[in-house]
Amino acid sequence: MEELIVGVDVGGTQIRAVLADRKRTMLRRVNTLTPAHEGAQQVTSRIIDCIEQVLQGIERKQVLGVGVATAGAVNPRTGIVAKASNIRGFENWPLRDLLVQGLQLPVYVGNDANLAALAEHRFGAGQGVDFLIYLTISTGIGAGVIENGKLLLGANGWAAELGHVIVDPHGSRCNCGNIGCLQALASGPAIARHAIELLQEGKPSLLRARFEGDPTRITAKEVVEAAQQGDVLALEVMQRAAFYLGIGMISFIHAFDPEMIIVGGGVSKAGELLFAPVRALIAERAIAASQRSVRIVPAALGDDVGLIGAIALVLAETGTA
Ligand SMILES: [Zn+2]
């Protein structure tokens, strides 16, 4: 009987693979760098290598399936990656079929943020909550929407790109080409950029010494730390990020009517600095009473969330969970 599952997380920097049992106990783990500039064929070969490594000495018949969480816009129904901005050549790339050919195993693929949402729903902060939104705020802003216990995919698998919802049409340019996407105003790089702008204006801040040494050393992490120490400039930056995040969430609440919004990713470590103003804004502006008190909670699963999502996908697709 098939007792083992392979979970893979393909990012712009790293490929991570694990071998797990049905209880999600991780038995083996392999990490390697993504050859993101060498093209799609190389990346695909590297993914297959990682999977072969975690499967060493394991018979194929013991494996229930392989789940792959990948960066980029991917259609889980066709297994084709339409586009991934951080992996060269992942353009209309038939990732799933190539992995099936290379591995001779059933393979299921999904967008990494979508599968993180599935993971939090099945095993994390959203257990038992059938209508939820998951947002991950780091270099970009990714999302997944769980509707009646299932991932909302849209016609082509592109649904729930909430980081590209426009929250200020006069705002900053996003790397998708549009102006004023939530990602361009509340992601880690957006927070760092805003802090640098204010520092360039000469405002006093705990960040000044670091900034004058080398402006590129100002990242969202330093801004959050300074804000937690009461730094006025850093607090102003975090306030603006929280404002846009709140504006975005009000629209998401009106669109999807969730019971809960789960927030993960590096920037979410700012905690109440972000959560408190976001909750206040939602309480003030959401239309229905039930929506004004929607639960906004931190993610529970940490750095392995993509891997756990890939495993959850295999369990869901094979009807074993
Ligand atoms: Zn965008």
Residues whose N, C-alpha, C, O or C-beta is under 5 A from the ligand:
A	BS01	ZN	G163 H164 C174 C176 N178 C181
